Amino acid sequence: MELSDANLQTLTEYLKKTLDPDPAIRRPAEKFLESVEGSQNYPLLLLTLLEKSQENVIKVCASVTFKNYIKRNWRIVEDEPNKICESDRIAIKANIVPLMLSSPEQIQKQLSDAISIIGREDFPQKWPDLLTEMVNRFQSGDFHVINGVLRTAHSLFKRYRHEFKSNELWTEIKLVLDAFALPLTNLFKATIELCSTHANDASALKVLFSSLILIAKLFYSLNFQDLPEFFEDNMETWMTNFHSLLTLDNKLLQTDDEEEAGLLELLKSQICDNAALYAQKYDEEFQPYLPRFVTAIWNLLVTTGQEVKYDLLVSNAIQFLASVCERPHYKHLFEDQNTLTSICEKVIVPNMEFRAADEEAFEDNSEEYIRRDLEGSDIDTRRRAACDLVRGLCKFFEGPVTGIFSGYVNSMLQEYAKNPSVNWKHKDAAIYLVTSLASKAQTQKHGITQANELVNLTEFFVNHIQPDLKSASVNEFPVLKADGIKYIMIFRNQVPKEQLLVSIPLLISHLQAESIVVHTYAAHALERLFTMRGTNNTTLITAAEMAPFVEVLLTNLFKALTLPGSSENEYIMKAIMRSFSLLQESIIPYIPSVITQLTQKLLAVSKNPSKPHFNHYMFESICLSIRITCKANPDAVGSFEEALFMVFTEILQNDVQEFIPYVFQVMSLLLEMHKNEIPSSYMALFPHLLQPVLWERTGNIPPLVRLLQAYLERGANTIASAAADKIPGLLGVFQKLIASKANDHQGFYLLNSIIEHMPPESVDQYRKQIFILLFQRLQNSKTTKFIKSFLVFINLYCIKYGALALQEIFDSIQPKMFGMVLEKIIIPEIQKVSGQVEKKICAVGITKILTECPPMMDTEYTKLWTPLLQALIGLFELPEDDTIPDEEHFIDIEDTPGYQTAFSQLAFAGKKEHDPVGQMVNNPRIHLAQSLHKLSTACPGRVPSMLSTSLNAEALQYLQGYLQAASVTLL
């Protein structure tokens, strides 16, 4: 694409269309942009548009499109084509920083993100001047530019907060500190001075405080991994200024908005974070400053109001206290009973109250409420912080704290009892307090794993939780219902099983509650209870115990999906999946209605898939329905195909990328259910599965390979007779996969199925070419993963076609090639093979080479006979060699560019491990002994003499054991 006005005009029109709400206009425009993004100059056209377009909406759209383009394509993945040409890369890096700094804030944010994505890959090695370019802009004095630099630096350096320690990381951070720490400190001091100069100018203060927030965030990132020497030397400057900013109050910076945090709150929150980081990690160096921070933050907490805008500040301030109070050498600050009472009374209890804003979120923004409350993304809520502070205080003062709070809990429950409809919030706070007091350690998978002995959880459950759940209406006091259900969920390991069984019908009836939070919690609680493990690793709650509730459970779960706001509720769908898994054959009578509802839901969501977890559990549920039904009645597979194929066809025709890998997995599961031949409906699809475009998407590869394997297992003869012209296409797929380090093992899965199942004559003409391709790949890049797969393949080939055929094909490619493969690959590398079936294939294959390949006995290959036997005994007896060369450590990890649909394995579409050797050989050691016996009868005297001259003593001893076990001797 040239940088021409015509192309800019075309791009403008297509970008406009991508904003159209009508999918008939939007989708083709998106497809067009996807089709041209590989062209040279495409990213430069986007940058030109966002700089020069007259329309603001096009500027913004171009900036977002550019950022997403960089996100998808900048990373260079080994073995895959480089998606951005070098000249474009150089031009982007040369222009993007000045362009970002001169753009309005909305566009600046997008470009800043793009710079950090490029920086993650290229900085510092391939973009050494980025830092200097940024630091030089600090001198400009223009805070729009300075904030642009700070924002970019923040998005570039914030990864230091969660990277693993490594020498590379240290080197990079040192480089950044050398260039950045001093200018940042000078900017910090200068900005603080400007704040006092402009103390009465509201608009100047807004810009300056935005800078201070970014500077404080950068301080956090640069200090996270370790305490840098520079910051240790300049601690006085930073900490004194942080402390005075904490105590600062400027009327001009206060906002009237009760919801949105203002600049002052955001800055103080970040300073609390920075202080907590130092208190936790660098307590020795920070000790002189700690008391004044504790005082300042305590005063902040006592004087800050209950409005939502202060939530982040209050929760970070409480988190600071929580991190300080659980460190042994700050213990003395909290020892006094009056201090503890005052913390409980003034900080913890007020911040556990259920406020009007929480009630509003509960009713009107339930998705966000659930995410915060259930999934622990409520890190920034007051309640979570207060709960953490309770846990922190209990570390040293469990007795006194429990004592103080027991009084509060009792008085709150008494208040509630006086007038439940008015005072229900008191009970809510009481339940929350009991939960935070009782839970010492918690995991998502198991709920509470360690509890406070001073709290009687079962008694509280029976007296205060169950009555709420047993009340006649599932819709009254929804918040208390949700609290009660959450209590069951959290303390499921502490409450006795009989109480859980009493709760199940109550939870099932709450699936009908109108409140989204209540019916979601009910579904989630059931799902968690169904996964609990009892003795001998079976589920704690059995299918037999659930028998009376099957119908009402399934009815209510599917009904819950029709409630307003829950049509794609992932918790309900996960509970459906888990119920199927637990109940197994008890669901068979309901399958016709269930599969209809699941298919309708699949059709509806395939129009616009937006909830990945929901979709995943829906496909898992479909797989479970198929598995459970066809296990009892294999012929039922036809009725599933009837129900599903129409929707599947639509998904494939409309190219619903998110669903295609799932469809292939379900189809594999169905096809594997067929016993003998492939139905014609599958054969009609076969040619389409070989289209190169399907194989371009990384997420399609594992399920497509498995589907093709199912075709080969079930219908190799049909393919050989009715679709022989498609065999080159099948081998083309193998050739593409084998060329990639990430997917070569998938290529071998396919090749092994072709060798195992296709009639020999149908692949005769291609065999030599297959081996040549494998040798070319071996020469170009030999990785451990490739070698392991290659060894399994040649041994499978040997089992299928015979050892002589293997030797002949190697030597037909190049004379003496067979010996080279034995000497350079099989003998030294066989120890690396892992997996029961893989080892068995190799053992049987090598046994055939040793005992059924005449050239091994009377040519120059004979010298390899004993080393090969020694290697085979090593495969049986020595531990697996799992060492991997250093430069290969990361090859196995799928590096898929962000936006491509990643492959999500369906657990319940799992494939049984297939053993191609099967019953032919049960015990490979005995098989070796019998085969050697047979060989020695054919040429008496040869085998014992070869063994006695060169097999080492330990291996010989093992071999004697195999011969004894097989009751044979060598002649």
Stockholm file with secondary structure:
# STOCKHOLM 1.0

chainA/1-971         MELSDANLQTLTEYLKKTLDPDPAIRRPAEKFLESVEGSQNYPLLLLTLLEKSQENVIKVCASVTFKNYIKRNWRIVEDEPNKICESDRIAIKANIVPLMLSSPEQIQKQLSDAISIIGREDFPQKWPDLLTEMVNRFQSGDFHVINGVLRTAHSLFKRYRHEFKSNELWTEIKLVLDAFALPLTNLFKATIELCSTHANDASALKVLFSSLILIAKLFYSLNFQDLPEFFEDNMETWMTNFHSLLTLDNKLLQTDDEEEAGLLELLKSQICDNAALYAQKYDEEFQPYLPRFVTAIWNLLVTTGQEVKYDLLVSNAIQFLASVCERPHYKHLFEDQNTLTSICEKVIVPNMEFRAADEEAFEDNSEEYIRRDLEGSDIDTRRRAACDLVRGLCKFFEGPVTGIFSGYVNSMLQEYAKNPSVNWKHKDAAIYLVTSLASKAQTQKHGITQANELVNLTEFFVNHIQPDLKSASVNEFPVLKADGIKYIMIFRNQVPKEQLLVSIPLLISHLQAESIVVHTYAAHALERLFTMRGTNNTTLITAAEMAPFVEVLLTNLFKALTLPGSSENEYIMKAIMRSFSLLQESIIPYIPSVITQLTQKLLAVSKNPSKPHFNHYMFESICLSIRITCKANPDAVGSFEEALFMVFTEILQNDVQEFIPYVFQVMSLLLEMHKNEIPSSYMALFPHLLQPVLWERTGNIPPLVRLLQAYLERGANTIASAAADKIPGLLGVFQKLIASKANDHQGFYLLNSIIEHMPPESVDQYRKQIFILLFQRLQNSKTTKFIKSFLVFINLYCIKYGALALQEIFDSIQPKMFGMVLEKIIIPEIQKVSGQVEKKICAVGITKILTECPPMMDTEYTKLWTPLLQALIGLFELPEDDTIPDEEHFIDIEDTPGYQTAFSQLAFAGKKEHDPVGQMVNNPRIHLAQSLHKLSTACPGRVPSMLSTSLNAEALQYLQGYLQAASVTLL
#=GR chainA/1-971 SS CCSCHHHHHHHHHHHHHTTCSCHHHHHHHHHHHHHHTTSTTHHHHHHHHHHHCSCHHHHHHHHHHHHHHHHHHSSCCTTSCCSSCHHHHHHHHHHHHHHHHHSCHHHHHHHHHHHHHHHHHHTTTTCTTHHHHHHHHGGGCCHHHHHHHHHHHHHHHGGGGTCCCCHHHHHHHHHHHHHHHHHHHHHHHHHHHHHHHTTTCHHHHHHHHHHHHHHHHHHHHHHHSSCCHHHHHTHHHHHHHHHHHHHCCCGGGCCSCSSSCCHHHHHHHHHHHHHHHHHHHSHHHHGGGHHHHHHHHHHHHHHCCSCGGGHHHHHHHHHHHHHHHTSGGGGGGTCSHHHHHHHIIIIITGGGSCCHHHHHHHHHCHHHHHHHHHSSCGGGSHHHHHHHHHHHHHHHHHHHHHHHHHHHHHHHHHHHHHCHHHHHHHHHHHHHHHHHHHEEEEETTTEEEEECTTSCHHHHIIIIIHHHHHSSCSSSSHHHHHHHHHHHHHTTTTSCHHHHHHHHHHHHHHTTCSSHHHHHHHHHHHHHHHHCBCGGGSBSSCHHHHGGGHHHHHHHHHHHTTSTTCTTCHHHHHHHHHHHHHHGGGGGGGHHHHHHHHHHHHHHHHTSCCCHHHHHHHHHHHHHHHHHHHHHCGGGHHHHHHHHHHHHHHHHHTTCTTTHHHHHHHHHHHHHHCCSSCCHHHHHHHHHHTCHHHHHSGGGHHHHHHHHHHHHHHHHHHHHHHCGGGHHHHHHHHHHHHTCTTTHHHHHHHHHHHHHHSCHHHHGGGHHHHHHHHHHHHHHCCCHHHHHHHHHHHHHHHHHHCHHHHHHHHHHHSTTHHHHHIIIIIHHHGGGCCSHHHHHHHHHHHHHHHHSCTHHHHSGGGGGHHHHHHHHHHHHHSCCCCCCCGGGTTTTSCCCCTTSCCCCCCGGGCCCCCCSSGGGCSCHHHHHHHHHHHHHHHSTTHHHHHHHHHSCHHHHHHHHHHHHHTTCCCC
#=GC SS_cons         CCSCHHHHHHHHHHHHHTTCSCHHHHHHHHHHHHHHTTSTTHHHHHHHHHHHCSCHHHHHHHHHHHHHHHHHHSSCCTTSCCSSCHHHHHHHHHHHHHHHHHSCHHHHHHHHHHHHHHHHHHTTTTCTTHHHHHHHHGGGCCHHHHHHHHHHHHHHHGGGGTCCCCHHHHHHHHHHHHHHHHHHHHHHHHHHHHHHHTTTCHHHHHHHHHHHHHHHHHHHHHHHSSCCHHHHHTHHHHHHHHHHHHHCCCGGGCCSCSSSCCHHHHHHHHHHHHHHHHHHHSHHHHGGGHHHHHHHHHHHHHHCCSCGGGHHHHHHHHHHHHHHHTSGGGGGGTCSHHHHHHHIIIIITGGGSCCHHHHHHHHHCHHHHHHHHHSSCGGGSHHHHHHHHHHHHHHHHHHHHHHHHHHHHHHHHHHHHHCHHHHHHHHHHHHHHHHHHHEEEEETTTEEEEECTTSCHHHHIIIIIHHHHHSSCSSSSHHHHHHHHHHHHHTTTTSCHHHHHHHHHHHHHHTTCSSHHHHHHHHHHHHHHHHCBCGGGSBSSCHHHHGGGHHHHHHHHHHHTTSTTCTTCHHHHHHHHHHHHHHGGGGGGGHHHHHHHHHHHHHHHHTSCCCHHHHHHHHHHHHHHHHHHHHHCGGGHHHHHHHHHHHHHHHHHTTCTTTHHHHHHHHHHHHHHCCSSCCHHHHHHHHHHTCHHHHHSGGGHHHHHHHHHHHHHHHHHHHHHHCGGGHHHHHHHHHHHHTCTTTHHHHHHHHHHHHHHSCHHHHGGGHHHHHHHHHHHHHHCCCHHHHHHHHHHHHHHHHHHCHHHHHHHHHHHSTTHHHHHIIIIIHHHGGGCCSHHHHHHHHHHHHHHHHSCTHHHHSGGGGGHHHHHHHHHHHHHSCCCCCCCGGGTTTTSCCCCTTSCCCCCCGGGCCCCCCSSGGGCSCHHHHHHHHHHHHHHHSTTHHHHHHHHHSCHHHHHHHHHHHHHTTCCCC
//
